[in-house]
Amino acid sequence: MKAVIQRVMRASVAVDGRVVGQIDAGLLVLLGVAKGDEETDGRYLVEKIRTLRIFSDAQGKMNRSLTDMGGSVLLVSQFTLLGRTTNGRRPSFDEAASPEKAKCLYESVATELRAQGTQVETGIFAAHMQVELLNDGPVTFVLDSQA
C-alpha cells in the first residue's frame, strides 16, 4: 500500500458537487492499494498515520502525532499512486490491486483507524472526486508498506 499523507488545517472531498467528507485539522490520506497487499499492510499504515510525529509542539518542532493532537483523517482512495510512468506517455496501472480487493482493504484501513479512536471521513471509492485542502506547512510524506 502506498499513502500520501498531508498535514492539513482543513480538507474536504466532493462527488457530483456534494461534499461527502470533510475534516478540520488533521491528515488528508490518499491511499493506493497494490497487488499483493494484505490487511497487515493496512495495519502498518494505520500505525504510521496515527503515530508519526509530524505536528508541531509548543516550540514549533514536529514532535506531536495525530493521536497526540486529537486530529482527524480524511481518507481518499487513489489508485493512481500505483501508476508507473517509466515507459511511454500513458501510465500503467498493472501494479494496482483489483477494485474489489482495493475497496476491501481501503475500508479495512478506515475501520481500523476508527477502532483505534481516530475520527475518519472518507471519499466514495471509485468515484470521480474533487479534493480540496489547506495544507499546513506544507507538510507531505509518502508511506509505502512494502518499503
C-alpha positions as CSV (number, residue, x, y, z in Angstrom):
1,M,0.0,0.0,0.0
2,K,1.1,3.5,-0.7
3,A,-0.2,6.6,1.0
4,V,0.5,10.2,0.6
5,I,-0.3,12.0,3.9
6,Q,-0.6,15.7,4.1
7,R,-0.9,17.7,7.3
8,V,-3.9,20.0,6.8
9,M,-5.8,22.7,8.5
10,R,-8.9,21.5,6.7
11,A,-9.8,19.2,3.8
12,S,-12.9,18.0,2.0
13,V,-13.9,15.7,-0.8
14,A,-16.9,16.2,-3.0
15,V,-18.7,13.9,-5.5
16,D,-21.1,15.5,-8.1
17,G,-20.8,18.8,-6.3
18,R,-21.8,17.4,-2.9
19,V,-19.4,17.3,0.0
20,V,-19.2,13.7,1.2
21,G,-16.4,14.0,3.7
22,Q,-14.6,16.9,5.5
23,I,-12.3,17.5,8.4
24,D,-10.6,20.3,10.2
25,A,-7.1,19.9,11.5
26,G,-5.6,16.5,10.8
27,L,-4.4,14.5,7.8
28,L,-5.6,14.0,4.3
29,V,-4.6,10.5,3.3
30,L,-4.5,9.5,-0.3
31,L,-4.4,5.6,-0.3
32,G,-3.4,3.3,-3.1
33,V,-3.7,-0.5,-2.8
34,A,-1.2,-2.6,-4.7
35,K,-1.5,-6.2,-6.0
36,G,-0.3,-8.5,-3.1
37,D,-1.3,-6.1,-0.3
38,E,-2.9,-7.6,2.7
39,E,-4.5,-6.4,5.9
40,T,-1.0,-6.4,7.5
41,D,-0.1,-3.6,5.1
42,G,-3.1,-1.6,6.2
43,R,-2.3,-2.1,9.9
44,Y,1.2,-0.9,9.3
45,L,-0.1,2.3,7.6
46,V,-2.7,2.8,10.3
47,E,0.0,2.7,13.0
48,K,2.2,5.2,11.0
49,I,-0.7,7.5,10.3
50,R,-1.7,7.7,13.9
51,T,1.8,7.9,15.5
52,L,4.1,9.7,13.0
53,R,5.3,12.8,14.8
54,I,4.6,15.4,12.1
55,F,2.6,18.1,14.1
56,S,4.2,21.0,15.8
57,D,4.7,21.2,19.5
58,A,4.8,24.5,21.5
59,Q,8.4,25.1,20.3
60,G,7.4,24.7,16.6
61,K,9.2,21.3,16.2
62,M,7.5,18.3,14.6
63,N,7.1,16.4,17.9
64,R,3.4,15.5,18.1
65,S,1.4,12.8,16.4
66,L,-2.2,12.8,15.1
67,T,-3.2,10.9,18.2
68,D,-1.4,13.5,20.5
69,M,-3.3,16.4,18.9
70,G,-6.7,14.6,18.5
71,G,-6.8,15.3,14.8
72,S,-9.0,13.7,12.1
73,V,-8.3,11.8,8.9
74,L,-9.9,12.3,5.5
75,L,-9.2,9.0,3.7
76,V,-9.4,9.1,-0.1
77,S,-8.8,6.1,-2.4
78,Q,-6.3,6.9,-5.2
79,F,-5.2,4.0,-7.4
80,T,-3.1,6.4,-9.5
81,L,-0.5,6.2,-6.7
82,L,0.4,2.8,-8.2
83,G,0.8,4.2,-11.7
84,R,4.1,3.5,-13.4
85,T,5.3,6.3,-15.7
86,T,8.7,5.0,-16.8
87,N,7.6,3.6,-20.3
88,G,5.8,5.7,-22.8
89,R,3.4,8.5,-22.1
90,R,0.5,6.7,-20.7
91,P,0.7,5.5,-17.1
92,S,0.5,1.8,-16.5
93,F,-1.7,0.6,-13.5
94,D,-0.6,-3.0,-13.7
95,E,0.6,-2.8,-10.1
96,A,-2.7,-1.7,-8.7
97,A,-4.9,-4.2,-6.9
98,S,-8.3,-5.2,-8.4
99,P,-11.1,-2.8,-7.5
100,E,-12.7,-5.5,-5.3
101,K,-9.5,-6.2,-3.3
102,A,-8.6,-2.5,-3.1
103,K,-12.1,-1.5,-1.8
104,C,-11.9,-4.2,0.9
105,L,-8.5,-3.1,2.1
106,Y,-9.4,0.6,1.8
107,E,-12.4,0.0,4.0
108,S,-10.4,-2.0,6.5
109,V,-8.0,0.9,6.9
110,A,-10.9,3.2,7.7
111,T,-12.4,0.7,10.1
112,E,-9.1,0.2,11.9
113,L,-8.4,3.9,12.3
114,R,-11.9,4.3,13.8
115,A,-11.4,1.3,16.1
116,Q,-8.3,3.0,17.5
117,G,-10.2,6.2,18.2
118,T,-9.5,8.3,15.2
119,Q,-12.3,10.3,13.6
120,V,-12.3,9.3,9.9
121,E,-14.2,10.8,7.0
122,T,-13.9,9.2,3.5
123,G,-14.5,9.8,-0.1
124,I,-16.5,7.4,-2.2
125,F,-14.5,4.5,-3.5
126,A,-14.0,4.6,-7.3
127,A,-16.0,7.8,-7.7
128,H,-14.7,10.8,-9.6
129,M,-13.9,13.1,-6.6
130,Q,-12.8,16.7,-6.1
131,V,-10.5,17.1,-3.2
132,E,-9.8,20.5,-1.5
133,L,-7.3,21.1,1.2
134,L,-5.4,23.7,3.0
135,N,-2.0,22.1,3.5
136,D,-0.4,23.1,6.8
137,G,3.3,23.7,6.3
138,P,3.3,22.4,3.7
139,V,3.9,19.0,5.2
140,T,3.6,16.0,3.0
141,F,5.0,12.4,3.3
142,V,4.8,9.3,1.2
143,L,4.4,6.0,3.1
144,D,4.9,2.6,1.5
145,S,4.1,-0.6,3.4
146,Q,6.4,-2.5,1.2
147,A,9.5,-0.2,1.6
